[in-house]
Every structure is written in C-alpha cells, then in structure tokens.
Amino acid sequence: MTNTINTPLTLPSGVELPNRLVKAAMTERLASPANEVTDRHLQLYKAWGDGGIGLQITGNVLVDRRNLEAPGNVAIDGPPSNEHAVMLAKWAEASKAGGGKVVMQLSHAGRQTQKMVNKQPDAPSAVAVDLPGGQFGTPRAMTGDDIKRLIGKYATATKAARAAGFDGVQVHSAHGYLMSQFLSPLTNQRDDEWGGSLENRARMLLEVLKAAKAEAGPGFGVSVKLNSADFQKGGFTQSDSTSVIGMLNDLGLDFVEISGGNYEQPKMMDMEGLKPAHEDGARESTKKREAYFLDYAKEVQSVAKMLLMVTGGFRTREGMNEALASGEADLIGLGRPLCVDVDAPAQLLSGDLDELPKWEKTLRIGPGIFGPNSSIGLFKALNGFGMQGWYYTQLHRIADGLEPNRKLGVLSAFLKMQGIDSRMAKAYHADLIAKESA
C-alpha cells in the first residue's frame, strides 16, 4: 500500500494515529506565573485537535523551572500539585477531543534561557549564545550531580504526562536547547564522562531517554527530536547525527523527528544566522526541496530502525504525499501554518486544499537592506524574532477564542510579545520569591 497523509499509523508503543499529519512543537507562552497550564492552552489545543490533525506535540514543557525557554512556559519541575495535575489532564483531553493523539515535549533551555528568566542558566559548559542584544547570559557549567538530578527530572515529568492521559513524551534534543548543547562540541567542552567523544556527548540524551522509557510502560510512547546538524563550523554534523541515530535504535522509540539549527543558525525557520551557515556537505537538492531536512531523512533510512518524522518547510499536499510514498518520512510535521489556519489538516486530508499559505514570505521588519538577508546583524536578528512574535501573537488570539489577524504588522507583533514576555517575567519571579518565602 502506498502511504499518503490519510494513511493511519500504529506507533511501536501501540498508539494509533488516524493520519500522518503532526502538529510539531511550538512554544505557546500561555502558562500562569507558576508555569502551570491555563484555560488558554485548552482553547488552543482543542482548536488544533478539531482541525483534523493526527498527532499533536505540545510546546516545550520545561523540566527545570529556573531554565525556561520563556517565562510563559509550562514546567513540570517535580511532581505536579493536585491543581496542576488536573489541568494537565484537561490539556490532554482537549487535545484529543477531535480524535487525534497528543505527546508532551520535554525540554530544558540550557544556555538559551533568556536573562529575564535566569542570568546564569545551567549548561554543559560556560559558553554563551553568540547573538547581539544582550538577551542571554553566560551559563554555569553543570556538575556531574546536577546532570544526574536532571535525568531524574525527565523521568518525573514523563510519569506526570502518563498520569495526565498524554499518549507519550518527546525529548527535545534539537534547536540548540540543552540536550542539543550536550551533543555539540562547540557548546560541550567538558572533559569528563559527559564530554569529549561523541559517545560521551550523547550520553546525556541516552540516559534521559532510558529514564523516560522506564517510566513509560505499555501503550505510552517515547520519541526524540534531533538535529540533522547545527550548521555551524566545528559543531554537531550530519555524520554525528547519523551516528547518534544508530545509538538510539535499540531503545524502542516511537519515532525520531528530524530538524536542524539553533538560535545562532536558525535553519529550523529557513533563515540564515548572522554568520554564514556551514552546510556540512548538504546536497544542492536539499536547498531546492520543499522540506528543509528531507534529503537527510532519506540518507539515514539505511541506519534508522525507528520511524522518521520530518518537520520544516512542507507546504503542498503533493510534496507531503511524495515524501511518505517514497519512504523518506513516515510522519509529516507542520508548524507555522497551523498558527493561522487551524483547520488546514482537515482541508489537506479531504483534498480541498493543495498548498498551505507561505506567510513567512511576506513578514519582514523592514524593506531593502533591512530585509532577511541584510548584512546588518541587528536587523537579521529583528527579522527572526519579529516573525516569531507574529506567529506567537496568532497563537494567543486563537487561545483567546479570536480569529488570527493576518494583517498584523511584524514590528507591532514583535513589540507586543516583548511586552508580554516582560510582564510574564515579572510575574514569574514574583511567584518564585513567594514560594521561596513560604
């Protein structure tokens, strides 16, 4: 049988998906000051669930409250309170109301924690994010005991996700977050058992996945999101990624999601960083194809024993079906288009929609030399963060029961999200102080 986006799929864990379309993880920034689930999460995820998607992967749920990607993240930093456990269960229920499944993504921001959250976050080594604007501080190198405690936190979060009714967890080891930092020799400069050789740099990821599997049990899946490469000279390469996939083969994972890049080289957003990208021998066809990481996924088919999910750039039904039919991917990840058109999956599945709109092609902070390929670093960064703000604003409108504002200006969205993040950061720190004083 030729696979298409309409073909059901049973994952190795036994979780049954009605189709091959997956809402990839996107940060929501909708949590309470205590980093707990709110009614706005329920509204947003029910909208996506009712839109025909086969599987939803939540935005990153942080396993350490002091190392957030943003102050509005959901966090499970230890066993959840009774109130939060109830809201987690409601989140899972709302996500599955349309007949699809839901997986909780578990993450730790590491050095990509903004200063407004933590001026000295935890990381493998004291290597700061190399971006203008002063948003990120120099991290603190974790001790061996820190690492072992953190592995336990992933296990605790997995247990909470299973108890709440989620269908699995995904460990985020891409986009420059902590697991990805351990894998890259640029950000992992350790000389102990957690650094040096690729086997040592991959040890943290493998131990976290083993801990999650130990808590999973039957009918509950564990998957991983992995960079194909960081696209930085001297960083995590495609060869490294293929070797890591070989290490993951015997862990019984549901699937590996292929992506790439980090804050310094945001290939996951189809953008160039401030410095030229190191393509790591990528074929020219990769740059011309609809999905950014599809050729790499094809190359690792001979190594990977688990299912492959590819995210980034898919826009046409034809392209999605070709990727599935050829075996280059088993699952199709969709992200930004769902920030504007929540029912796009149903339209793709029915054949009423052939191509998703490319909103990012029209979103720019400024014209001419201030465009996406400007040599002026500040405006490159503003374009990237501005587009992020535009999409976040659309998510927040959907979470509030409103229609997306397709005419919203990028600069307006960027400034709005900066204000929201600032207010959330103040509320977050006030909650931390209150809890420490109690």
SEDOKOL-451104 format. One line per field, with one value per residue (C-alpha): residue number from 1; residue in three letters; x, y, z. Coordinates in pm, whole numbers, plus 50000, padded with zeros to 5 digits. Layout:
<sites>
num = [NUM ...]
residu = [ALA ...]
c1 = [X ...]
c2 = [Y ...]
c3 = [Z ...]
</sites>
This chain:
<sites>
num = [1 2 3 4 5 6 7 8 9 10 11 12 13 14 15 16 17 18 19 20 21 22 23 24 25 26 27 28 29 30 31 32 33 34 35 36 37 38 39 40 41 42 43 44 45 46 47 48 49 50 51 52 53 54 55 56 57 58 59 60 61 62 63 64 65 66 67 68 69 70 71 72 73 74 75 76 77 78 79 80 81 82 83 84 85 86 87 88 89 90 91 92 93 94 95 96 97 98 99 100 101 102 103 104 105 106 107 108 109 110 111 112 113 114 115 116 117 118 119 120 121 122 123 124 125 126 127 128 129 130 131 132 133 134 135 136 137 138 139 140 141 142 143 144 145 146 147 148 149 150 151 152 153 154 155 156 157 158 159 160 161 162 163 164 165 166 167 168 169 170 171 172 173 174 175 176 177 178 179 180 181 182 183 184 185 186 187 188 189 190 191 192 193 194 195 196 197 198 199 200 201 202 203 204 205 206 207 208 209 210 211 212 213 214 215 216 217 218 219 220 221 222 223 224 225 226 227 228 229 230 231 232 233 234 235 236 237 238 239 240 241 242 243 244 245 246 247 248 249 250 251 252 253 254 255 256 257 258 259 260 261 262 263 264 265 266 267 268 269 270 271 272 273 274 275 276 277 278 279 280 281 282 283 284 285 286 287 288 289 290 291 292 293 294 295 296 297 298 299 300 301 302 303 304 305 306 307 308 309 310 311 312 313 314 315 316 317 318 319 320 321 322 323 324 325 326 327 328 329 330 331 332 333 334 335 336 337 338 339 340 341 342 343 344 345 346 347 348 349 350 351 352 353 354 355 356 357 358 359 360 361 362 363 364 365 366 367 368 369 370 371 372 373 374 375 376 377 378 379 380 381 382 383 384 385 386 387 388 389 390 391 392 393 394 395 396 397 398 399 400 401 402 403 404 405 406 407 408 409 410 411 412 413 414 415 416 417 418 419 420 421 422 423 424 425 426 427 428 429 430 431 432 433 434 435 436 437 438]
residu = [MET THR ASN THR ILE ASN THR PRO LEU THR LEU PRO SER GLY VAL GLU LEU PRO ASN ARG LEU VAL LYS ALA ALA MET THR GLU ARG LEU ALA SER PRO ALA ASN GLU VAL THR ASP ARG HIS LEU GLN LEU TYR LYS ALA TRP GLY ASP GLY GLY ILE GLY LEU GLN ILE THR GLY ASN VAL LEU VAL ASP ARG ARG ASN LEU GLU ALA PRO GLY ASN VAL ALA ILE ASP GLY PRO PRO SER ASN GLU HIS ALA VAL MET LEU ALA LYS TRP ALA GLU ALA SER LYS ALA GLY GLY GLY LYS VAL VAL MET GLN LEU SER HIS ALA GLY ARG GLN THR GLN LYS MET VAL ASN LYS GLN PRO ASP ALA PRO SER ALA VAL ALA VAL ASP LEU PRO GLY GLY GLN PHE GLY THR PRO ARG ALA MET THR GLY ASP ASP ILE LYS ARG LEU ILE GLY LYS TYR ALA THR ALA THR LYS ALA ALA ARG ALA ALA GLY PHE ASP GLY VAL GLN VAL HIS SER ALA HIS GLY TYR LEU MET SER GLN PHE LEU SER PRO LEU THR ASN GLN ARG ASP ASP GLU TRP GLY GLY SER LEU GLU ASN ARG ALA ARG MET LEU LEU GLU VAL LEU LYS ALA ALA LYS ALA GLU ALA GLY PRO GLY PHE GLY VAL SER VAL LYS LEU ASN SER ALA ASP PHE GLN LYS GLY GLY PHE THR GLN SER ASP SER THR SER VAL ILE GLY MET LEU ASN ASP LEU GLY LEU ASP PHE VAL GLU ILE SER GLY GLY ASN TYR GLU GLN PRO LYS MET MET ASP MET GLU GLY LEU LYS PRO ALA HIS GLU ASP GLY ALA ARG GLU SER THR LYS LYS ARG GLU ALA TYR PHE LEU ASP TYR ALA LYS GLU VAL GLN SER VAL ALA LYS MET LEU LEU MET VAL THR GLY GLY PHE ARG THR ARG GLU GLY MET ASN GLU ALA LEU ALA SER GLY GLU ALA ASP LEU ILE GLY LEU GLY ARG PRO LEU CYS VAL ASP VAL ASP ALA PRO ALA GLN LEU LEU SER GLY ASP LEU ASP GLU LEU PRO LYS TRP GLU LYS THR LEU ARG ILE GLY PRO GLY ILE PHE GLY PRO ASN SER SER ILE GLY LEU PHE LYS ALA LEU ASN GLY PHE GLY MET GLN GLY TRP TYR TYR THR GLN LEU HIS ARG ILE ALA ASP GLY LEU GLU PRO ASN ARG LYS LEU GLY VAL LEU SER ALA PHE LEU LYS MET GLN GLY ILE ASP SER ARG MET ALA LYS ALA TYR HIS ALA ASP LEU ILE ALA LYS GLU SER ALA]
c1 = [50000 50125 50129 49965 49880 49545 49705 49661 49970 50022 50336 50566 50418 50073 49944 49717 49721 49429 49657 50020 49994 50158 50141 50506 50600 50572 50622 50291 50395 50048 50131 50046 50315 50363 50432 50114 49858 49579 49240 49404 49603 49279 49119 49420 49479 49111 49108 49402 49252 48923 49119 49190 49550 49652 49901 49985 50320 50291 50513 50817 50730 51035 51169 51356 51169 51485 51594 51296 51282 51044 50866 50531 50638 50462 50702 50695 50975 50894 50561 50282 50042 49689 49562 49826 49769 49402 49490 49744 49469 49233 49506 49543 49166 49117 49396 49236 48877 48891 49009 49385 49659 49890 50253 50416 50751 51002 51283 51543 51662 52017 52222 51925 51745 51691 51838 51486 51440 51790 52110 52327 52143 52272 52457 52717 52988 53014 52964 52722 52485 52660 52383 52354 52116 52233 51934 52142 52391 52699 52581 52714 52874 52669 52831 52804 52549 52347 52331 52215 51944 51824 51790 51558 51352 51286 51164 50934 50787 50730 50541 50325 50247 50140 49921 49754 49648 49905 50000 50373 50661 50915 51260 51374 51734 51738 51740 52022 51843 52021 52025 52146 52411 52547 52578 52769 53146 53101 52885 53005 53369 53369 53649 53452 53220 52965 53201 53478 53396 53057 52971 53028 52846 52547 52545 52312 52050 52064 52034 51736 51562 51628 51484 51174 51131 51150 50850 50657 50510 50290 50078 50282 50543 50884 51030 51308 51361 51714 51909 52034 52311 52367 52504 52797 53162 53303 52956 52721 52738 52520 52769 52734 52356 52357 52583 52351 52051 52242 52284 51909 51798 51778 51583 51239 51145 50825 50996 51275 51183 51446 51510 51816 51973 51970 51929 52262 52188 51805 51773 51456 51294 51452 51667 52037 52219 52449 52743 52746 52595 52824 52631 52826 52822 52447 52344 52220 51889 51836 51831 51577 51332 51011 51108 51439 51559 51403 51719 51893 51598 51635 52006 51953 51684 51956 52061 51740 51529 51262 51001 51107 50916 51031 50939 51020 50903 50624 50357 50198 49985 50175 50510 50385 50244 50562 50773 50551 50520 50896 50969 51166 50932 50670 50517 50480 50538 50353 50419 50376 50087 49877 49928 49697 49485 49396 49172 49435 49495 49129 49138 49458 49317 48992 49169 49006 49347 49653 49900 49942 49996 50357 50303 50672 50749 50560 50684 50973 51072 51195 51250 51570 51888 51680 51542 51605 51948 52073 52438 52337 52325 52071 51813 51873 51801 51498 51355 51387 51243 50984 50849 50840 50641 50395 50324 50309 50052 49834 49854 49746 49449 49334 49386 49155 48886 48965 49040 49404 49493 49654 49715 49913 50243 50561 50709 50383 50374 50740 50688 50368 50539 50832 50586 50406 50735 50846 50521 50533 50893 50799 50507 50727 50994 50730 50592 50942 51008 50669 50730 51080 50946 50661]
c2 = [50000 50348 50573 50916 51176 50993 50658 50557 50452 50243 50351 50090 50177 50077 50434 50453 50766 50838 51004 51104 51479 51601 51941 51997 52155 52534 52733 52883 53115 53082 52944 53101 53281 52945 52785 52582 52501 52756 52756 52927 52609 52413 52652 52645 52271 52189 52415 52224 51889 51975 52075 51717 51669 51308 51387 51696 51753 52019 52321 52256 52163 52253 52011 52280 52597 52804 52721 52817 52898 53182 53288 53172 52806 52519 52345 52016 52062 51776 51601 51843 51984 51845 52156 52136 51762 51836 52100 51869 51608 51868 51968 51610 51568 51891 51796 51458 51580 51565 51204 51256 51181 51406 51383 51613 51758 51773 52025 52231 52556 52546 52842 52956 53063 53439 53675 53785 53432 53347 53549 53240 52932 52575 52431 52167 52436 52811 52906 53196 53238 53450 53696 54075 54244 54102 53868 53575 53550 53332 52995 52793 52458 52179 51941 51566 51567 51837 51615 51311 51514 51648 51299 51226 51534 51399 51075 51265 51468 51152 50997 51310 51310 50948 51004 51302 51096 51201 50935 50983 51224 51365 51460 51781 51735 51992 52368 52443 52352 52162 51810 51960 52158 51837 51688 51979 52014 52393 52407 52093 52147 51905 51657 51415 51127 51375 51538 51479 51190 51172 50872 51081 51385 51162 51000 51262 51213 50835 50836 51074 50855 50542 50714 50817 50465 50323 50540 50494 50147 49982 50199 50512 50628 50793 50981 51231 51546 51553 51799 51674 51930 52261 52413 52569 52502 52275 52189 51890 51744 51523 51242 51291 51288 50963 50804 50917 50767 50439 50467 50524 50224 49975 50200 50115 50472 50556 50789 51040 51385 51536 51909 52136 52461 52671 53033 53129 52948 52922 52675 52536 52868 52859 53158 53240 53332 53629 53418 53206 52863 52561 52333 52020 51877 51920 51841 52122 51936 51986 52361 52339 52095 52185 52042 52157 51827 51569 51463 51397 51185 50978 50931 50794 50546 50282 50341 50424 50138 50370 50574 50915 51241 51536 51893 52219 52363 52126 52331 52119 51807 51665 51717 51555 51253 51212 51208 50942 50730 50727 50629 50946 51019 50830 51139 51496 51775 52106 52415 52776 52724 52597 52926 53086 52805 52555 52353 52320 51947 51862 52053 51877 51537 51599 51730 52072 52235 52171 52416 52592 52970 53085 53366 53393 53516 53839 53902 54145 54414 54643 54654 54667 54646 54565 54250 53889 53867 54203 54212 54427 54178 54366 54365 54000 53923 54154 53982 53642 53745 53963 53669 53463 53738 53745 53374 53384 53663 53450 53159 53391 53513 53155 53076 53369 53243 53506 53477 53520 53871 53810 54182 54225 54408 54224 54511 54556 54185 54187 54480 54326 53996 54178 54348 54021 53843 54127 54118 53738 53752 53988 53766 53456 53600 53722 53366 53221 53465 53392 53017 53053 53272 53034]
c3 = [50000 49912 50215 50198 50459 50504 50593 50960 51155 51467 51650 51812 52153 52024 51996 51690 51475 51237 50979 50916 50990 51311 51476 51558 51889 51904 52221 52338 52625 52777 53122 53456 53662 53834 53492 53502 53233 53182 53013 52715 52648 52644 52394 52162 52163 52120 51813 51669 51767 51597 51286 51179 51293 51364 51641 51841 52007 52275 52300 52516 52873 53079 53338 53533 53629 53651 53298 53082 52713 52809 53130 52990 52951 53122 53360 53550 53800 54036 54100 53997 54255 54259 54082 53810 53764 53697 53438 53271 53236 53089 52843 52720 52698 52500 52259 52183 52154 51773 51759 51735 51988 52189 52302 52558 52454 52741 52727 52912 52756 52891 52767 52553 52870 52845 53105 53203 53342 53465 53423 53470 53341 53351 53052 52969 52957 53019 52652 52594 52299 52035 51943 51971 52214 52545 52587 52708 52992 53030 53162 53453 53371 53532 53777 53748 54031 53851 53545 53739 53915 53583 53437 53728 53644 53294 53448 53687 53402 53197 53488 53519 53145 53154 53462 53290 52987 52730 52475 52504 52553 52313 52441 52270 52156 51876 51807 52047 52371 52648 52500 52173 52364 52511 52160 52005 52060 52031 52343 52523 52617 52910 52975 53193 53105 52960 52707 52457 52223 52050 52266 52578 52438 52352 52697 52848 52575 52600 52979 52964 52707 52913 53221 53024 52886 53238 53335 53011 53035 52770 52542 52610 52362 52392 52095 52032 51827 51686 51474 51139 51203 51379 51055 51244 51166 51433 51564 51552 51199 50981 51036 51412 51384 51185 51446 51728 51547 51541 51920 51959 51755 52039 52281 52139 52049 51866 51619 51572 51442 51215 51230 51247 51359 51676 51783 51626 51299 51275 50990 51151 51049 50700 50795 50784 51104 51150 51034 50714 50764 50747 50513 50612 50262 50213 49857 49636 49603 49977 49930 49647 49803 49975 50315 50459 50609 50378 50194 50524 50638 50321 50386 50737 50632 50597 50960 51145 51272 51411 51226 51094 51126 50917 51010 50837 50507 50400 50224 49946 49974 49677 49850 50170 49986 49781 50097 50252 49938 49880 50240 50309 50600 50799 50962 50832 51083 51041 51246 51144 50901 51192 51377 51122 50976 51249 51016 50741 50820 50757 50429 50320 50413 50223 49916 49943 49997 49781 49932 50264 50258 50298 50546 50630 50276 50347 50702 50730 50980 50705 50326 50125 50330 50638 50472 50581 50419 50543 50647 50942 51228 51438 51162 51084 51447 51450 51143 51308 51644 51468 51272 51589 51758 51468 51499 51880 51857 51628 51876 52158 51956 51891 52261 52342 52103 51837 51469 51360 51243 50904 50852 51172 51127 51221 51418 51611 51690 51797 52035 52172 52250 52411 52644 52721 52793 53022 53222 53240 53363 53647 53747 53723 53953 54199 54216 54269 54555 54713 54703 54847 55129 55215]
</sites>
